[in-house]
């Protein structure tokens, strides 16, 4: 059966950017260039894309307003959004990430930049996103459990770690206890702030299991201050990672925590 091509909506008020983006991606994806957020929502009424490339600075309705509306609507919240922006400052990145952006592409972009970000979002065609319902671990890789209410963050963690670890993603923290009766993670990645249950609330649930009295816990947070680190450590966390995080940072911190755990078990 012929593979169905993924659909990408590219939203930018700059016609040149729309043309360039479509030219780069059209051979592998179905690309729908749109000049405004209003046109985006009009198109969303017809079908749902696999990815939205969204300009931040647009008249009337900017990218920040647009992603807020997308993420607050259950029909669209799962769709990854990558920002297109000429603003490469920390304030823009932090704000965009806190609103649920899956990534940022700096304009003017190269074909390589665009492909890299899109592939990182989608993964390879044969890639299967590991779910908590997958009960059997068929290899001896260390196990990472990521808990975050953002599907985009979970997908990023999976993409960055899947070649080294067995990665499980849990978007609903209330299912943690049931999950731990089936699988034994070697490290936990916990979102610091979630709507109903925070990462702090999950620590006692984890420590309730005898085998997880000392399992490393790393917080994922957009508020990386010394105060947060102190509170996290007092509650039993071993480290924290500031969102948005780079692949090298995530891999290094996970490796350090897992190696430290196995070293302690041998002492």
N, C-alpha and C positions, 0 to 999 in steps of 0.2 A: 504494500500500500504506500502511496506517495506521501512523504512527510508534509504536514501542513505548515506553511510558513508563519512565523510569529508576526504579530501586528504591532507596529509602533506608531504612536501619535506624536508628532513633533510640533510643539506649540511655540511660536516665536513671531513677534510683530515685524521682524526683519526678514524681508523676502529673500535676501542673499543667503542668510543663515539657513532658511528652510530649504532652499535649492541645494546648497552644499550638503546638508545633512541627508537629504533624500538621495543625492547622487552617490554618496558614500555607502549607504545602507541598502539601496533598492535591489541589488543583486541577490541578497540573502534574506531580506525581510520585506513585508508589505508595509510601506511607509506612507503615512497620511499627514502631509504638512498642513498646519492650521495657523491662522494669523492672530488668534486671540483666545482667551479663556472661554468666552461665550461660545465660540465655534467648537471648542473642545467639548463642552457640556452638551452642545447640540449633537455632536458626533457620538458621544457616550450613550445617548438615547437610542442609538441604532445598533451598536455592538461595543463590546469591551476589548480593549487592546491588551497586549501582554506587557507593555511598557509605555510610559509617557516621558518624553523628553521635554522639559518645561523651562522656558526663559523666565528669569526672575523679574527683570525690569521691563514691564509692559504697561501701557497706558490703561486707565480705567480699573483693571483688575490684574494685579501683579501676581508673580509666581507664589509668593508667600500666602496670599489670600486664597489662591487656587488650591494649593496643597492642603490648606486647612479644611476647605470644603470637601475635597476628595477623601481625606482621611477620616472625616466625621460622618461620611455616608457609607453604610455597610455594603452598598453595591460596588463601591469603588475603592474601599480602604485597602484591599489586598493588592492593588495594582502598583508595582514599583514606579517611583518617580525619581528621575535623575535631572538635576537642575543644570541648565545652560546659563552661564553667567560670566561677565567680564570682571566681577568683583571677587578677587581671590583673598579677601581679608578674613581674619579669624571670626569676626562678628557675624559675617554672612554665613560662614560654614557652621558655626555653632547654632545659629537660629534655624538654618535649613535642616540640620540634623535633628534638632529638637522637634521639628514639625513632621519628621518621618521621611526625609529625603534618603534615597538609596545611594546617592553619590552626587558628584559635582564635575561638570566638564567646563573647563575654562575656555572662553572665547578670546581670540579666534582659535578654533580647534583644528587639529590635523586629523586625517583619516585614521591614523593609528590610535590617537586619543579616543576617538569616537568608538572604534571597534573594541578597544580594551575595556571601556566602561560598560558597553552593551554586553560583551561576552562575560564580564565579571558578574553582571546582573543575572543573565540567563544561565551561565554555566555551559558546559558542553552539551550537545544534543542528547547524549545518552545518560546524562547526569540525573540521578534520582535524589530528590530531597529527602533525607532520612527523617522519618516521623517517629513519634513515641509509640505508635502502635506496632512498630517493627520490634518484636520481642527477642528474637534470637540473634546473638552476636556471633558471627561465623569466622571471625579472625581474632588475632591476639593484639590488635592495636589498643592503646589506651583509650578509654571512653570519656568523651566530653559531653556534658549536658548543659545546653544553653537555654535559659528561661528569660523571655522578653516578650512584651506585648506587641512589639513591632515586627511584622513579618520580614520587613526589609533588613533589620538588624540580624535576625536569625538566618536569613539567606546569606548575608555577608559572612557571618561566623562560619557557616557550613562551607561556603566556597573557599574561605581562607585556610581552613583546617582539615578538610576532608582527605587530603592526600597523606596525612600523617596519622590522623586519629579517626576513631569511629565517633561521628558527631550525631547527637540527638537534639532535636529542637522541640521545646515545649512552650507554645504561645499562651497556654492557660495555666497559671501557677497553681490554681486550686487542684490540678490533677497530679501534682508532684508526689504526694504520698503514695498514690496508687502506682505511679511510674516506678518508684523506688522499690516496690515489692517484686518488680520484674527484671530490673537492670541495675547494675552497680557502677555508677560513674567513678572515674578517677579524679575528676575536677569538675566543679560547678562554675558556670558563668551566670550571674544573676543581675538582672536589670535593677538598678537602684530605686527607680520610681516607676510603679505601675498603678493603674487606676484604683484597684481595690485592695491588692495585696502587694506590699513592697518587698524588695529583696531582703530587708531586715526581718520582716515577718517570716520569711522562709527559712532562716537559719535554724530556729528551734525545731522545725519540721525535719530538716536534714540531720541535725545532731541527735534526734530521737532514735535514729537507727544506729546500733552499736558499731557497724562497719564504717559509719561516716562520722565518728567522733572527731577525727582529725583530717578528713578529706578536704583538700584545698578549696576555698571559695573565693572567687574573684568577682568583684562588683563591676558592672558596666554602668557608667554614669556620665552625665553631661556636666556635672558639678564637681570638678576635680580639685577640691581644696584640702588643706591639711586637716581642717575640722572634720570633713567627711571621711578622710582616711583614718583618723583617730577613732571615730565612732565605729567605722567598719571593723577595725582591728579589735576594738573592745568587745564587739559582738561575735567575733570569731572568724572574720574574713582574713585571708592571707594577703590580699592585694586589691587594687582597683585599676580599671582602664577607663580613660576619658574618651567619650564619644564626641566626634567621629574618630575611629581608631584606624591606624595603618596595619597592614597585614604583618609586617615585621614585628611590630609592637605586640600584637595579639599572640603571635606564634611564640615569641620569646617569653612572654609572661606565663603562658600555658605550659611551655616546656619546663620553665624554672619550677613552677608549682608541682608538676607531676614528678620531676626528677627528685625534688626535695622530699616528696611523700615516699617514693620508693626507697630513697636513701634512709629515711627514718625507720622504715619497716625492716631494714636489714641490721639496724643497730641493736 
